[in-house]
Amino acid sequence: MPLGDWIQTADWKAEKHAPVVDCPDEVVVDTPFTINVSVGKEIAHPNTTEHHVSWIDVFFKPDGVKFAHHVGRFEFKAHGESVKGANQGPAYTHPNVTFSMQVNGAGTLTALALCNIHGLWESSKTIQVSL
Ligand code: FE2
């Protein structure tokens, strides 16, 4: 069974697991732009030792090209773990990250997120490019 068959998609406004890709609809060619990816923007996802988002990967597939490029991997490592027990720790990492990238043509940005219980979820956003 292809991996893609396990990846779930949904409207992020109605499904807390669907990642959100926030960036301009149109960017300037070869010029850095800011992109934010997150899980739980509309409906909060739990962030506990037992149930949390572990990572988000971001890919860019240029229009008219067969292959996608892996542009970022973001791991969220703290979820209340402690020697005192689950959810007693001092730190929680939230699945929300902002970074900068640039492209030389239009394409599709895809975020792939892993919930440690509910599996893989993806969302995409197309971007146009101006000169
Ligand atoms: Fe979950």
Boltz pocket constraint, residues with backbone or C-beta under 6 A from the ligand:
constraints:
  - pocket:
      binder: B
      contacts: [[A, 17], [A, 45], [A, 51], [A, 52], [A, 115], [A, 116], [A, 117], [A, 118]]
      max_distance: 6.0
